[in-house]
């Protein structure tokens, strides 16, 4: 029985290996017809497959009013939770002074889009350029590497949304630091 299951699975794998390049070529060919292809293609570390996935998943940048809305959709939004926000003092509810605790990233998100932007951020950390400089600046400030990578992914998301909405190509001189 085990041998038959293994043979069947390997037969499926052989078929998928033949279909994968054809499906990839068809996906990229369809995405190239979109007017946003040239704009998104100017952003570094977003290759043809990543751009095709962004176009297929997001469809239009106007779904998202701000970058923070898109961060939440991509699973890159910071979530804070508070329990026992109020305490009973003399029989009346009184708000506690303790601030809500940060609990990480949101859990309801589009996994494909998160993989696209985190993959691009990981690739950007390996090659020299302004995005790697941005990443290394975060690390020099004392941020942990994984948090700096998420911050870089957020930067790529915000950059993608802005350029897609305005229609202008990527310009590394306009890559700015957020005011502190």
Buried (B, 14 or more C-beta within 10 A) or exposed (E): EEEEEEEEEEEEEEEEEEEEEEEEEEBBEEBBEBEBBEBBBEBBBBBBBBBBBBBBBBEEBEEBEEBBEBBBBBBBBBBEEEEEEEEEEEEEEEEEEEEEEEEEBBEEBBEEBBBBBBBBBBBBBEEEEEBBEBBEEBBEEEBEEEEBBBBBBBBBBBBBBEBBBEEEEBEEEEBEEEEE
